[in-house]
Amino acid sequence: MRILSLLILGYCCLSAAAYASSRPLLDIVDIQGVRDNQLVGYGLVVGLPGSGDKAQVKFAAQSLNNMLKQFGVQLDESTLPKSKNVAAVAVQATLPPMASPGQAIDVTIMSLGDAKSLHGGSLMLTPLRGVDGKVYALAQGNLVVGGINAEGKNGSSVTVNVPTAGIIPGGAIIERSVESLEQNGDLVLNLKKPNYKTARNVVTAINSTFGPQVARAENWSKLVISAPRDADSRNTFMAMLQDLVVEEGAQRPRVVFNSRSGTVVISDEVRVKRAAVSHGNLTITISEQEGAIQPLPFSQGRTVPTQSSGVDVSQQTANMMVWPEGTSLDTIVQAVNSMGATPAELMSILLALDKAGALDADVVVI
């Protein structure tokens, strides 16, 4: 029994030392049902100084024709209006959780055609729909564009940032609300970073504050809480949950590599087991040379073109480097930099260490 007590005490001490940090509860969990909803719409931006869609963008002209019909302007179906002051755009917005009708939200506008710039334009009234096809907001207003496009008569142009996208702060008014949080059922919390220790600590903190059997963990990510049914009491309960501070369980360190940009991010907890590393480059250079063979004077010969190829193989010498057990991040970076490795080569070294079982971290390629 004494040995068991010592083992439990030692386990608790190791667990306390392994915790990464203490954070507010609502910073490490998502409340099921409390979420954003994406809205999208299709509209027209008008008032552009000749920088809108060209005549070959048929859907912009058709949209303009349909809009004019709503105002009693009848045009021949065979001829579509041609205006460079109009651009067809996609409109995006995010509906916040618990949003009510009448609230204003920001919208993002992006050109769909070949408009050169949306600077100075105004969005016509555009319905924004959810994934269910229902209209949840109406957008309209003047665009704020951060990009600039200028062209000369000879075809030269200068573009700064992105002139074909912009925003309208508070440009959409919510017309329909979404009841996200279930008021009559249990409250479900989902850990943003699933972890058994974190789940246990959350359950312990909630039961210590509100009483036993209030919270339970269904798995390492999902927590179920018996919350009050009354709306006002439920709101007070959520406010008290927001003030709880919970210790997170230790997360396994990661090495993240962006294959497109060559960016490598290594967390501070990364350690390397004892390993020997050698890095060198093999360079093959092929050169092509063209020449000609000239005949002797008065020999009645012809000039013959020739081509010769040269191949040179060179290999950069590199010493083998031994990393001792438990090598830290600083040592890894200094050692790799001393070998003159690029970020891509650094990732190759780390992947090789991972395959050899010498890297105490998860390798993530994005």
URURKA-V52460 format. One record per run of one state. SS is the DSSP state (A for helix, B for strand, O for the rest). FROM is the first residue (numbers start at 1). TO is the last residue. If there is no record, write none. Layout:
# URURKA-V52460
ss	from	to
SS	FROM	TO
SS	FROM	TO
This chain:
# URURKA-V52460
ss	from	to
O	1	1
A	2	18
O	19	21
B	22	24
A	25	28
B	29	31
O	32	36
B	37	46
O	47	57
A	58	70
O	71	86
B	87	95
O	96	103
B	104	111
O	112	121
B	122	129
O	130	134
B	135	142
O	143	143
B	144	144
O	145	147
B	148	151
O	152	156
B	157	160
O	161	164
B	165	174
O	175	186
B	187	191
O	192	195
A	196	210
O	211	214
B	215	217
O	218	221
B	222	225
O	226	230
A	231	242
O	243	244
B	245	247
O	248	253
B	254	257
O	258	263
B	264	266
O	267	270
B	271	272
O	273	274
B	275	277
O	278	281
B	282	293
O	294	303
B	304	315
O	316	320
B	321	323
O	324	326
B	327	327
O	328	328
A	329	338
O	339	342
A	343	355
O	356	358
B	359	360
O	361	361
B	362	365
O	366	366
